């Protein structure tokens, strides 16, 4: 499929229809002409932002143009530190690459009968919501009547989803509780924010698109967490399907994100080109790790924004995912306490679960290295530089694969 300059510009500004956006994203991974159109559109937006007479425009459109025009977040000072250079010296991805699926539990292993019943109910509600915001749904075109009615109907007798009111009992030492924790602490908190925003009739088409991404990610995370929740779709998730880093950037770039806190804007500028995972179940686990880092850092940002970046050429045979935010020194100390396992009265128990989930996942992805070495060699970690807190995790890169340079596939349910 050939694309025009206008298509590239519409995609960049977030006004391209969803199906066309997905096709454009696929082509970006494989076609140099499409990439050139995209880069030219970036330059055009940058020049326009410098020369055009200011006009009143939507805040979403304005923020997208400004982000395209701004320089990517500078990570070189972090990469030059001894903690990262030592990680580069110590890192290895192993002879057999981890492709996800190691976090799965069975619903039968959930000891709490209430939670055992509500997990499938939440999944089915999420499927309904996904259909209301995906494809050519009326909400995707700015008409929210049906979506608003669904929210009202499903929240009339309580919350739409049965998220745990407390997380203190979600021990990561218990596989089924770990799966519950991953289910309810990944995308659900931000998903609730957009449901409330739509209910208040204060949403945009961009908000519906973000809700689409959150629903899709949450469904995949739940299937990967509980293998008997939706066996047929899990079979599809376990098939070879390369997922590119560009798909991560397209859903995080410019998004609003929240974790029991005011929403902050996500900035992205250093995503590499190429595949990052080999199967949907792996992508779901990688996604969940990104959500956990974002959830840990976003509430502690002091300037209403934070950065998510994925970089491939720093680690030998590895990919480094980095979240960065400007924080206070006390907020950074809280994160350090979480990582070091030091109890703190200032830190909610759910925040400790977030880091433990990432830690367990990174250890699964590097099973050839003892778990204590994964931690001591900073395969995941935290560092304060100037006024920024950086948190990261490492993941095995896809070094070679038949079709690795081909399409990463259209995002699907």
Beta strands, then each sheet from edge to edge (+ up, - down):
strand 1: 240-244
strand 2: 256-257
strand 3: 264-267
strand 4: 275-279
strand 5: 305-311
strand 6: 318-326
strand 7: 380-385
strand 8: 388-396
sheet 1: 1+ 4-
sheet 2: 2+ 3- 5- 6+ 8- 7+
end
